[in-house]
Amino acid sequence: MESGQAGYVPPIKKKSLGSRMWEMRVMYAFLLPAIICVIVFAYVPMAGVIMAFQKYDIIKGIYKSPFVGFTHFIKFLTDTSFYNAVKNTLGISVFSIMIGFPIPIIFALMIFSLRDSVFKRVTQTVSYLPHFVSWVVVANIVYKILDPYTGIVNVINKMMGNEAVAFMREPGYFWGLLIGSSIWKELGWNSILYLAALSAVPADQYESAVVDGANGWQKLIYVTLPGIAPTIGLMLIFTIGNLFNVSFDAVYNLRNPLLASKANTIDFYVYQEGVLNDKISFATAIGLTQSLVALGLVTGANALSRKIRGYGAF
């Protein structure tokens, strides 16, 4: 359509990236410190991955240490201790996803459905607090509660006529204790995103459901869960990316030598070999492999989500 004809709408000239950035310069100024921190603490240290292919000598440094290729990768892939660490990491992660992933969603739904605003705020605040407690403190609480002589769990157990159980000396209990402690510690914090997503579900959808005669359960199935499905999918993608990563702080503080067979995860194995045994290059090789696997898992989960649901994390 020519410019002189009625109804003509001139094409909108697309602004250049530089122009858009200049218009949003105040926001970019606020974002700049975060960008600098990410570059300094996340990207600059990546130069150190070259140590995975060297026999690193702290005296010679990165530039003069001899190159050994994939020697360290072959070494840890033939180490039985590494496979035990992989088994423990995968076991803890899989059970954490199966048990721990749905619980914050259920908790957020329960909080969201509360009508008493005061009780609701108090419950949210109390549930958030454990996130800010150090794992050193949490581990000490767990040890005190489960003490075979004075712990409240064994006191009740003995009052019921049962034998005291040394939970922190039996490897078979470690996975359950670690997962349970992690869920308790992060429950409130992990529910924040779901609460935000629930708040964003349009109220008119609930009103339409009520008009159509939907009960509470039907509103949950057909309105609430579809409304927060993108958030659930996003969190699941990132959770799958951490399949080979278990909180080092949690393992380090809850672990003891008697639990080693079930408590030695990949991160602890890296710490043990790299810090305690001074095998820096060997530990770097394991850490690099772990990161690449995590990247592959996140990318794969994202692609699968796009194929099934039509959206992903990126």
N, C-alpha and C positions, 0 to 999 in steps of 0.2 A: 504494500500500500504506500502510495506516494505521500510525501510530507504535507502536500496541500489538500489532501482528501480528508473528509470528516472521519473522526474516530481514530486518527493516526496517533500512535503512542511512540514517541522517540525511544530508541534503545538506551538502556541504562549503561553508562560507561563504568566498567568494572575498575575499582580502585586498585592500585598496585599494593604489594605487600608492605613496602616502605611507608606509603600513605596511611594504610590502616594501622601500622605500628605507631606512627607518629600521633594519630588521633587517640590511641589508647596508651599513650606514653606514661600516664600516671599509674595505670594498672601494671604496666611492665616494670615500672620503677619499684613497686611493691613486690613484684615477683622476682626481681633480680637477686636479692639475697638468697632465696631458695634455690635458684638456678646455679648460683656460684657454689653453694654448699653441695649440691648434687654433683657438679663437675669435680670439685676438689676431693670429696670423700667417696664418690662412687666411680667416676670415670678415670681420673688421674691414677689411682692405685692399680687400674687394670694393666698398666705397663709392667707390673710385677709378675704377670702370668708367664713371662719369658723364663722365670726361674723353674717352671715345671719341665722345661726342656734342657736344663743345665744341672750340673753338679755344683750347686751354689755354695760359694765360700764367702763368708761374711767379711773376710779380710780383702779378698780380691774384688768383691762387689759384683753387680749384675753384668757389667761390661767385660770383665776379665775372667769370669767363671767359665769353665770348660763346657761346651755343648755336648749333651749326651742323647739327644733325640727323644725317643719314646720309651727310654729305659725305665723310668719311674712308673709310667702307665702300665707297662707289662708287669712290673714288679707287684703293684698293688692288685692287679687283676688275677694274680696267681697266689695271693695271700689269703689263707682261710679266715684270718681275723677280719679281713675286709668284708667277706661274704657274710660273716656273722653280724657285722655292723649293718650291712644292707638289709638282712633279714629282720633285725630288730627295728630299724628305721621304717621299713615298709609295714611291718606288723602294727607298730604304734600309729603310723599315719593312717592306715586303712581303717582301723578301729576308731580313730579320732574322727574321721570323716563320717563313718556310719553312725556313731553315737553323738559326737560333739557338734557336727554341722547342723542337724535339725533343731537342736535344743535352743539356740538363740532365736531362731525363727518362732518357735512355739512360745518362748518367753516374751518376745516382742508382741505377738498376737494377744497374749494374756494381759500385758501392760496396756496395750492400746484399747482393749475392751473395758478397762476399769472406768467407772463413772465418778468415783470419789477422787477429785483432783489432788487433794492433800496426800492421801494414801498412795496415789499414783506417783507423785513426785518423790515421796520418801522412799518408796520401793526402788525407783530408778536410781536414786542417789546411793542407796545402800548396795545395790547390785554393781554399781560402777567402782566402788571403793577398792575392792580386791585387785583391780587392774593396776593400781598405783602402789601396791605393796610389793616389795622386792621378793624374788624367788628365794633369797636367803632366809627371809622371815617365814615365807610359806612352807619351805622345807622343814624348818625348825618346828613349826606348828604341827605338821604332819608327823614328824618323829615323836613329838610329845604326846599327841593324841593316840598314836599306835604303839607306844611303849608297852612291852609285854608285862611290866610290873605295875606301872602307875598310870598308864594311858587309859582314858575314859572308855575306849572301845573294849579293851581287855578287862577292865573292871566290870563292865556290864556283862561281858562274856562269861567271866568267872561267877558272877552272881546268878547266872542262868544255869550254872553247873557244868559249863564247858571248860576245856583246857585253854590257857592263854596261847595266842598265836603271835609268833615273832614275824610280823608282816614285813619289817624292814631287813629281815635276814633271809627271807625266802624269795628267790628270783621269780617264782611263778606269780607273785602278787604285783611285781613292779609295773607292768604295763597298765594294769587297772588303776593303780595308785597315781601314776603319772597322768593318765588321761582324765581321771576324776578330778585331780587337783587343777589341771589346766582348764577344764570346763568351769569349775567353780571360780577360778581366778578371772577368766575372760568372758564370762557369761554376759554381764551387763554391758561391757564395752563392745562386744561383738553384736549386740542387739541394736546399737545406735542407728546403723544404716537401715536396718529393717523398720525401725520406728519412723525414720524419716520417709522411707518409701510408703509406709502405711498412711502417713499424713498427707501424702501427695495423691492418693487415690481419690478421684472426684466424688464429692458427696452425692451428686445427682445419680450416680450409678447405684448407690445404696437405696436411694429414694425410688428409683425405677424398679429395683428388685423387690422392695416392699409392696409397691403397687401391683406387681405381678404375683404377689403371694408367696415370696420366698421366705423361708425360715432362716434362723441364724446359721445353721450348717450350710444351707444352699448359698447364702451370701458369702460365706467363707470360701466355698469351692468355686463359685462362678464370678465373684467380684474381687474379693480380697487377694486370693492367691494369684490370679492372673495379673492383678495390678502390681504386685511386687515381684512377679516372675523375672523381669530383667535384672533386678537387684540380686535375687537368689542366684541366677545364672552367672552374673559377674563374680560374686563371691565364691561360687563353686569353681570357676575357672582358676582363680588365684589360689584356692585351696588345693586343687589338683597340682598346680605348679610347685607346691611345697611338699609333694608326696615323698621326696627324698630328703626332707629337711625337718628335723624335730628340734624344738627349742633347746639350745645348748644350756642356757641358764637353768631350765627345769631339770634336765638330765644331770648336770654337774652337781647341783645342790641336793637332789634326791638320791643320787647314786652312792653306793659304797662298794668296797671290793667284793663283798658277799653276793652282790646283785649283778656283777660284771657280765655274766653270760646273757642276761636279758637287758642290760642297761647300756651296753657299749653301742652307741649309734654312730652314724657316719661322722657327724660333727665332733663327737667325743673322740673318735678314732683319729680324725685330722688333728685335734688338739694334742692327743697323746703322742702321735708320731712327729708332729711339727714342733711343738713346744717342749714337751717332756723329753723326747728322744732326739731333739735337734736335727730332724730330717726335714728341713725347710722345703727343699725341692720336691720331695716325695709328697708332703702334705699339700703343696701347691698343685701338684698334678691331680690329686684326689679332689681338691676344692674346685679346680677348673672343670673337671668332668662332671661333678655334681651340679655346677651352674649351667653347663650346656644341656644336661638332661632336664633340668628345671625349665630352661628356655624352650626345649622341644615339647615338654608336657603342656606348658601354657599355650604355645602356638597351636598344638594339636587340639587341645580342648577348645580353644577359641574358634578354630576352623570348623570343628564338629558342631559347636553351638550355632554358628552362622548357617550351617547346612540344615540343621534340625529346626531351629527357632527363628532364623532370619536375622539374628543380631549377635554380637559378641562384645568382648571387652575392648577390642581395637580393630 
